[in-house]
Amino acid sequence: MIRVAIAAAAALMLAAPQASDSGPYLAPDQYPDGMAIVPPPPAMDSAAAALDLKIFRDTRKLEGSPRWRIATDDVTNDPLRRNACAMGLVLDAKRAPVLARLLDRAGTGPVVSTVKAAYQVPRPYLRTEGNICEAKTAHLAGNGDYPSGHTANGWMEALILAEVMPDRATAILARGRAYGESRAICGSHSKSAIEAGYMAGAVVFAALHAAPAFRRDVEAARAEVAALRSTAPRPGGEACAAEAAALAVRPW
């Protein structure tokens, strides 16, 4: 218990908020150029674009299934709740404020938005008929398919969590991959957009390590999680088994 208390105190000391700790870790000009790194989307008359639409049509049969329900939840859930089974811990911003702040300050927006704006690829449900797991709003339709911002953020968050909890890396990264696949099962994104999202997330994750505050907060989050391992609740075994069974359903 003394060791746990020392670890918790160390985490709080390492991550004591500074005046500059309220915004992103990277300034706008510190993000890599997504247009130079992420490949262009498939041409509309290509085999890859045809495969995108085939996967969309094929996955509509999953509507109402357990995998569809996870995809629906993945539209709005937060990374700590989403990764509870993968981490083996039930954490939130109140219980793990250092880890929550680390994830909150990291984002892929500047990379994803530049590429989206350049290509303006219509989402798959705008190219062929089919229900999706979220509302077909004007905002969603106007925000291009390529690359998937959900996937980019989810993969970046999985990489961060795997760095904080390397002993749980396999489960965390598998859940991060499945989070991207949820966007295809939902129908909001194409396969090509999801794959580009994984790349965008990895690009930002690499760039974040240039920020001293990010590296500091990763170390603080490790100490915080180490202290929480003996006190935080565990996710339910039955619920995690059901999640694993549902996530075994893949979109391609």
GUKOLDO-574378 format. One record per residue (C-alpha): residue in three letters; chain; z, x, y. Coordinates in nm, 4 decimals, decimal comma. Example, Ala and Ser with C-alpha at 12.3 -4.5 7.8 and 13.67 -1.06 7.14 Angstrom:
+------+------+----------+----------+----------+
: code : unit :       c3 :       c1 :       c2 :
+------+------+----------+----------+----------+
:  Ala :    A :   0,7800 :   1,2300 :  -0,4500 :
:  Ser :    A :   0,7140 :   1,3670 :  -0,1060 :
+------+------+----------+----------+----------+
***
This chain:
+------+------+----------+----------+----------+
: code : unit :       c3 :       c1 :       c2 :
+------+------+----------+----------+----------+
:  Met :    A :   0,0000 :   0,0000 :   0,0000 :
:  Ile :    A :   0,0754 :   0,2873 :   0,2380 :
:  Arg :    A :  -0,2672 :   0,4361 :   0,1713 :
:  Val :    A :  -0,4319 :   0,0994 :   0,2382 :
:  Ala :    A :  -0,2419 :   0,0608 :   0,5648 :
:  Ile :    A :  -0,3456 :   0,4099 :   0,6749 :
:  Ala :    A :  -0,7109 :   0,3328 :   0,5942 :
:  Ala :    A :  -0,6951 :   0,0089 :   0,7912 :
:  Ala :    A :  -0,5398 :   0,1843 :   1,0895 :
:  Ala :    A :  -0,8065 :   0,4549 :   1,0720 :
:  Ala :    A :  -1,0817 :   0,1949 :   1,0751 :
:  Leu :    A :  -0,9414 :   0,0292 :   1,3850 :
:  Met :    A :  -0,9015 :   0,3630 :   1,5628 :
:  Leu :    A :  -1,2545 :   0,4770 :   1,4729 :
:  Ala :    A :  -1,4101 :   0,1527 :   1,5887 :
:  Ala :    A :  -1,1985 :   0,0773 :   1,8939 :
:  Pro :    A :  -1,4498 :  -0,1037 :   2,1189 :
:  Gln :    A :  -1,5854 :   0,0950 :   2,4102 :
:  Ala :    A :  -1,7316 :  -0,0440 :   2,7318 :
:  Ser :    A :  -2,0857 :   0,0057 :   2,5921 :
:  Asp :    A :  -2,0147 :  -0,1562 :   2,2534 :
:  Ser :    A :  -2,1375 :  -0,5073 :   2,3332 :
:  Gly :    A :  -2,5120 :  -0,4541 :   2,2960 :
:  Pro :    A :  -2,7657 :  -0,3161 :   2,0499 :
:  Tyr :    A :  -2,7251 :   0,0385 :   1,9190 :
:  Leu :    A :  -3,0747 :   0,1315 :   2,0347 :
:  Ala :    A :  -3,2314 :   0,1028 :   2,3779 :
:  Pro :    A :  -3,5739 :  -0,0673 :   2,3837 :
:  Asp :    A :  -3,7588 :   0,2657 :   2,4059 :
:  Gln :    A :  -3,5692 :   0,4065 :   2,1058 :
:  Tyr :    A :  -3,7257 :   0,1679 :   1,8535 :
:  Pro :    A :  -4,0182 :   0,3056 :   1,6545 :
:  Asp :    A :  -4,3631 :   0,1664 :   1,7323 :
:  Gly :    A :  -4,4133 :  -0,1093 :   1,4775 :
:  Met :    A :  -4,7862 :  -0,1273 :   1,5515 :
:  Ala :    A :  -4,8266 :   0,2340 :   1,4415 :
:  Ile :    A :  -4,6198 :   0,1908 :   1,1240 :
:  Val :    A :  -4,6570 :  -0,1628 :   0,9865 :
:  Pro :    A :  -5,0089 :  -0,2128 :   0,8457 :
:  Pro :    A :  -5,2246 :  -0,4949 :   0,9813 :
:  Pro :    A :  -5,2091 :  -0,8304 :   0,8041 :
:  Pro :    A :  -5,4713 :  -0,9202 :   0,5446 :
:  Ala :    A :  -5,8030 :  -1,0432 :   0,6809 :
:  Met :    A :  -5,8275 :  -1,4205 :   0,6502 :
:  Asp :    A :  -6,1209 :  -1,3958 :   0,4070 :
:  Ser :    A :  -5,9559 :  -1,1278 :   0,1881 :
:  Ala :    A :  -5,8168 :  -1,1520 :  -0,1646 :
:  Ala :    A :  -5,4708 :  -1,0721 :  -0,0257 :
:  Ala :    A :  -5,4843 :  -1,3692 :   0,2127 :
:  Ala :    A :  -5,5996 :  -1,5929 :  -0,0723 :
:  Leu :    A :  -5,3052 :  -1,4702 :  -0,2802 :
:  Asp :    A :  -5,0691 :  -1,5546 :   0,0080 :
:  Leu :    A :  -5,1864 :  -1,9167 :   0,0020 :
:  Lys :    A :  -5,1798 :  -1,9368 :  -0,3786 :
:  Ile :    A :  -4,8165 :  -1,8240 :  -0,3811 :
:  Phe :    A :  -4,7355 :  -2,0813 :  -0,1137 :
:  Arg :    A :  -4,8954 :  -2,3613 :  -0,3160 :
:  Asp :    A :  -4,7399 :  -2,2457 :  -0,6457 :
:  Thr :    A :  -4,3880 :  -2,2246 :  -0,5017 :
:  Arg :    A :  -4,3944 :  -2,5808 :  -0,3651 :
:  Lys :    A :  -4,2975 :  -2,6936 :  -0,7159 :
:  Leu :    A :  -3,9552 :  -2,5318 :  -0,6582 :
:  Glu :    A :  -3,8594 :  -2,7926 :  -0,3988 :
:  Gly :    A :  -3,5182 :  -2,9398 :  -0,4845 :
:  Ser :    A :  -3,4337 :  -2,6651 :  -0,7361 :
:  Pro :    A :  -3,1267 :  -2,4349 :  -0,7135 :
:  Arg :    A :  -3,3543 :  -2,1569 :  -0,5898 :
:  Trp :    A :  -3,4882 :  -2,3866 :  -0,3151 :
:  Arg :    A :  -3,1321 :  -2,4660 :  -0,2089 :
:  Ile :    A :  -3,0538 :  -2,0951 :  -0,1744 :
:  Ala :    A :  -3,3723 :  -2,0465 :   0,0286 :
:  Thr :    A :  -3,2629 :  -2,3332 :   0,2537 :
:  Asp :    A :  -2,9186 :  -2,1777 :   0,3010 :
:  Asp :    A :  -3,0806 :  -1,8396 :   0,3697 :
:  Val :    A :  -3,2493 :  -1,9838 :   0,6798 :
:  Thr :    A :  -2,9223 :  -1,9830 :   0,8752 :
:  Asn :    A :  -2,6472 :  -1,8086 :   0,6761 :
:  Asp :    A :  -2,4788 :  -1,4882 :   0,7904 :
:  Pro :    A :  -2,5009 :  -1,1561 :   0,6033 :
:  Leu :    A :  -2,1358 :  -1,1401 :   0,4968 :
:  Arg :    A :  -2,1355 :  -1,4880 :   0,3442 :
:  Arg :    A :  -2,4790 :  -1,4372 :   0,1898 :
:  Asn :    A :  -2,3761 :  -1,1104 :   0,0242 :
:  Ala :    A :  -2,0321 :  -1,2171 :  -0,1023 :
:  Cys :    A :  -2,1313 :  -1,2062 :  -0,4695 :
:  Ala :    A :  -2,3206 :  -0,8805 :  -0,4221 :
:  Met :    A :  -2,0263 :  -0,7162 :  -0,2438 :
:  Gly :    A :  -1,7669 :  -0,8666 :  -0,4770 :
:  Leu :    A :  -1,5668 :  -0,9629 :  -0,1664 :
:  Val :    A :  -1,5412 :  -1,2713 :   0,0542 :
:  Leu :    A :  -1,5512 :  -1,1354 :   0,4081 :
:  Asp :    A :  -1,6056 :  -1,2806 :   0,7534 :
:  Ala :    A :  -1,5820 :  -1,1664 :   1,1148 :
:  Lys :    A :  -1,2108 :  -1,2431 :   1,1314 :
:  Arg :    A :  -1,1225 :  -1,0566 :   0,8136 :
:  Ala :    A :  -1,3673 :  -0,7672 :   0,8647 :
:  Pro :    A :  -1,4336 :  -0,7409 :   1,2407 :
:  Val :    A :  -1,5577 :  -0,3819 :   1,2278 :
:  Leu :    A :  -1,8173 :  -0,4574 :   0,9616 :
:  Ala :    A :  -1,9201 :  -0,7805 :   1,1324 :
:  Arg :    A :  -1,9709 :  -0,6016 :   1,4634 :
:  Leu :    A :  -2,1739 :  -0,3285 :   1,2930 :
:  Leu :    A :  -2,4148 :  -0,5869 :   1,1524 :
:  Asp :    A :  -2,4239 :  -0,7857 :   1,4764 :
:  Arg :    A :  -2,5256 :  -0,4867 :   1,6877 :
:  Ala :    A :  -2,8131 :  -0,3870 :   1,4571 :
:  Gly :    A :  -3,1363 :  -0,5836 :   1,4862 :
:  Thr :    A :  -3,5073 :  -0,5530 :   1,4181 :
:  Gly :    A :  -3,6365 :  -0,7736 :   1,7003 :
:  Pro :    A :  -3,8155 :  -0,5099 :   1,9122 :
:  Val :    A :  -4,0203 :  -0,3899 :   1,6131 :
:  Val :    A :  -4,0924 :  -0,7330 :   1,4634 :
:  Ser :    A :  -4,1739 :  -0,9134 :   1,7890 :
:  Thr :    A :  -4,4320 :  -0,6546 :   1,8958 :
:  Val :    A :  -4,6236 :  -0,6858 :   1,5694 :
:  Lys :    A :  -4,5963 :  -1,0676 :   1,5621 :
:  Ala :    A :  -4,7306 :  -1,0934 :   1,9164 :
:  Ala :    A :  -5,0224 :  -0,8631 :   1,8422 :
:  Tyr :    A :  -5,1503 :  -1,0493 :   1,5353 :
:  Gln :    A :  -5,0363 :  -1,4112 :   1,5766 :
:  Val :    A :  -5,0945 :  -1,4915 :   1,2074 :
:  Pro :    A :  -5,0458 :  -1,8649 :   1,1345 :
:  Arg :    A :  -4,7697 :  -1,9446 :   0,8882 :
:  Pro :    A :  -4,8880 :  -2,0549 :   0,5425 :
:  Tyr :    A :  -4,7934 :  -2,4210 :   0,5872 :
:  Leu :    A :  -5,0252 :  -2,4303 :   0,8897 :
:  Arg :    A :  -5,3159 :  -2,3164 :   0,6707 :
:  Thr :    A :  -5,2632 :  -2,5491 :   0,3761 :
:  Glu :    A :  -5,0586 :  -2,8594 :   0,2987 :
:  Gly :    A :  -4,7038 :  -2,8374 :   0,1634 :
:  Asn :    A :  -4,3392 :  -2,9020 :   0,2425 :
:  Ile :    A :  -4,1104 :  -2,6230 :   0,3551 :
:  Cys :    A :  -3,7320 :  -2,5900 :   0,3414 :
:  Glu :    A :  -3,6771 :  -2,5993 :   0,7189 :
:  Ala :    A :  -3,7970 :  -2,8180 :   1,0029 :
:  Lys :    A :  -4,1591 :  -2,7676 :   1,1073 :
:  Thr :    A :  -4,0757 :  -2,7215 :   1,4724 :
:  Ala :    A :  -4,3077 :  -2,6149 :   1,7522 :
:  His :    A :  -4,0991 :  -2,2982 :   1,7889 :
:  Leu :    A :  -4,1491 :  -2,2079 :   1,4222 :
:  Ala :    A :  -4,5222 :  -2,2750 :   1,4406 :
:  Gly :    A :  -4,5570 :  -2,0690 :   1,7570 :
:  Asn :    A :  -4,3691 :  -1,7705 :   1,6141 :
:  Gly :    A :  -4,6207 :  -1,5871 :   1,3970 :
:  Asp :    A :  -4,6012 :  -1,5365 :   1,0226 :
:  Tyr :    A :  -4,6492 :  -1,1580 :   1,0187 :
:  Pro :    A :  -4,4107 :  -0,9821 :   0,9724 :
:  Ser :    A :  -4,1141 :  -1,1921 :   0,8615 :
:  Gly :    A :  -3,8225 :  -1,1395 :   1,0993 :
:  His :    A :  -3,5735 :  -1,2934 :   0,8551 :
:  Thr :    A :  -3,6859 :  -1,0459 :   0,5895 :
:  Ala :    A :  -3,6703 :  -0,7506 :   0,8279 :
:  Asn :    A :  -3,3164 :  -0,8322 :   0,9377 :
:  Gly :    A :  -3,2014 :  -0,9161 :   0,5859 :
:  Trp :    A :  -3,3360 :  -0,5934 :   0,4397 :
:  Met :    A :  -3,1902 :  -0,3844 :   0,7237 :
:  Glu :    A :  -2,8519 :  -0,5584 :   0,6733 :
:  Ala :    A :  -2,8672 :  -0,4924 :   0,2992 :
:  Leu :    A :  -2,9368 :  -0,1241 :   0,3617 :
:  Ile :    A :  -2,6403 :  -0,1051 :   0,5998 :
:  Leu :    A :  -2,4079 :  -0,2804 :   0,3553 :
:  Ala :    A :  -2,5263 :  -0,0509 :   0,0750 :
:  Glu :    A :  -2,4412 :   0,2495 :   0,2922 :
:  Val :    A :  -2,0961 :   0,1064 :   0,3640 :
:  Met :    A :  -2,0364 :   0,0110 :  -0,0028 :
:  Pro :    A :  -2,2488 :   0,2519 :  -0,2105 :
:  Asp :    A :  -2,0782 :   0,1484 :  -0,5335 :
:  Arg :    A :  -2,2231 :  -0,2027 :  -0,4806 :
:  Ala :    A :  -2,5649 :  -0,0822 :  -0,3630 :
:  Thr :    A :  -2,7656 :  -0,2166 :  -0,6575 :
:  Ala :    A :  -2,6345 :  -0,5720 :  -0,6232 :
:  Ile :    A :  -2,6541 :  -0,5671 :  -0,2423 :
:  Leu :    A :  -3,0125 :  -0,4407 :  -0,2347 :
:  Ala :    A :  -3,1190 :  -0,6897 :  -0,5010 :
:  Arg :    A :  -2,9760 :  -0,9682 :  -0,2845 :
:  Gly :    A :  -3,1569 :  -0,8235 :   0,0171 :
:  Arg :    A :  -3,4852 :  -0,8360 :  -0,1725 :
:  Ala :    A :  -3,4131 :  -1,1946 :  -0,2806 :
:  Tyr :    A :  -3,3368 :  -1,2896 :   0,0794 :
:  Gly :    A :  -3,6896 :  -1,1907 :   0,1721 :
:  Glu :    A :  -3,8267 :  -1,3826 :  -0,1259 :
:  Ser :    A :  -3,6411 :  -1,6893 :   0,0010 :
:  Arg :    A :  -3,8861 :  -1,7000 :   0,2908 :
:  Ala :    A :  -4,1774 :  -1,7456 :   0,0496 :
:  Ile :    A :  -3,9903 :  -2,0025 :  -0,1578 :
:  Cys :    A :  -3,9001 :  -2,1859 :   0,1615 :
:  Gly :    A :  -4,2656 :  -2,1732 :   0,2598 :
:  Ser :    A :  -4,2076 :  -2,0329 :   0,6061 :
:  His :    A :  -4,3717 :  -1,6962 :   0,5329 :
:  Ser :    A :  -4,6441 :  -1,5450 :   0,3221 :
:  Lys :    A :  -4,6063 :  -1,2673 :   0,0663 :
:  Ser :    A :  -4,7799 :  -1,0192 :   0,2948 :
:  Ala :    A :  -4,5459 :  -1,1068 :   0,5847 :
:  Ile :    A :  -4,2416 :  -1,0594 :   0,3652 :
:  Glu :    A :  -4,3578 :  -0,7205 :   0,2421 :
:  Ala :    A :  -4,4210 :  -0,6155 :   0,6034 :
:  Gly :    A :  -4,0709 :  -0,7416 :   0,6858 :
:  Tyr :    A :  -3,9176 :  -0,5083 :   0,4275 :
:  Met :    A :  -4,1015 :  -0,2194 :   0,5923 :
:  Ala :    A :  -3,9901 :  -0,3201 :   0,9421 :
:  Gly :    A :  -3,6280 :  -0,3457 :   0,8283 :
:  Ala :    A :  -3,6393 :   0,0003 :   0,6708 :
:  Val :    A :  -3,7990 :   0,1445 :   0,9849 :
:  Val :    A :  -3,5162 :   0,0177 :   1,2057 :
:  Phe :    A :  -3,2494 :   0,1238 :   0,9556 :
:  Ala :    A :  -3,3794 :   0,4811 :   0,9711 :
:  Ala :    A :  -3,3924 :   0,4770 :   1,3515 :
:  Leu :    A :  -3,0352 :   0,3490 :   1,3799 :
:  His :    A :  -2,9021 :   0,6761 :   1,2414 :
:  Ala :    A :  -3,0063 :   0,8487 :   1,5638 :
:  Ala :    A :  -2,7364 :   0,6484 :   1,7458 :
:  Pro :    A :  -2,3922 :   0,8164 :   1,7385 :
:  Ala :    A :  -2,2225 :   0,4775 :   1,7835 :
:  Phe :    A :  -2,3978 :   0,3440 :   1,4730 :
:  Arg :    A :  -2,2892 :   0,6408 :   1,2621 :
:  Arg :    A :  -1,9344 :   0,6071 :   1,3930 :
:  Asp :    A :  -1,9212 :   0,2366 :   1,3141 :
:  Val :    A :  -2,0568 :   0,2891 :   0,9612 :
:  Glu :    A :  -1,7679 :   0,5258 :   0,8911 :
:  Ala :    A :  -1,5211 :   0,2817 :   1,0444 :
:  Ala :    A :  -1,6624 :  -0,0040 :   0,8377 :
:  Arg :    A :  -1,6236 :   0,2036 :   0,5205 :
:  Ala :    A :  -1,2573 :   0,2559 :   0,6015 :
:  Glu :    A :  -1,2123 :  -0,1123 :   0,6797 :
:  Val :    A :  -1,3745 :  -0,2238 :   0,3543 :
:  Ala :    A :  -1,1704 :   0,0295 :   0,1568 :
:  Ala :    A :  -0,8554 :  -0,1274 :   0,2982 :
:  Leu :    A :  -0,9792 :  -0,4789 :   0,2213 :
:  Arg :    A :  -1,0684 :  -0,4174 :  -0,1430 :
:  Ser :    A :  -0,7128 :  -0,4862 :  -0,2555 :
:  Thr :    A :  -0,6490 :  -0,7835 :  -0,0255 :
:  Ala :    A :  -0,9714 :  -0,9759 :   0,0382 :
:  Pro :    A :  -1,0490 :  -1,2715 :  -0,1913 :
:  Arg :    A :  -1,3162 :  -1,2401 :  -0,4582 :
:  Pro :    A :  -1,6065 :  -1,4830 :  -0,4887 :
:  Gly :    A :  -1,5863 :  -1,7295 :  -0,7769 :
:  Gly :    A :  -1,7296 :  -1,6085 :  -1,1046 :
:  Glu :    A :  -1,9013 :  -1,9359 :  -1,1875 :
:  Ala :    A :  -2,0572 :  -1,9623 :  -0,8430 :
:  Cys :    A :  -2,1875 :  -1,6050 :  -0,8629 :
:  Ala :    A :  -2,3282 :  -1,6639 :  -1,2119 :
:  Ala :    A :  -2,5092 :  -1,9745 :  -1,0827 :
:  Glu :    A :  -2,6433 :  -1,7756 :  -0,7879 :
:  Ala :    A :  -2,7690 :  -1,4997 :  -1,0177 :
:  Ala :    A :  -2,9448 :  -1,7540 :  -1,2403 :
:  Ala :    A :  -3,1134 :  -1,9169 :  -0,9417 :
:  Leu :    A :  -3,2189 :  -1,5841 :  -0,7885 :
:  Ala :    A :  -3,3830 :  -1,4885 :  -1,1175 :
:  Val :    A :  -3,6585 :  -1,7336 :  -1,0174 :
:  Arg :    A :  -3,9110 :  -1,5168 :  -0,8335 :
:  Pro :    A :  -4,1998 :  -1,6296 :  -0,6110 :
:  Trp :    A :  -4,4447 :  -1,3733 :  -0,7552 :
+------+------+----------+----------+----------+
***
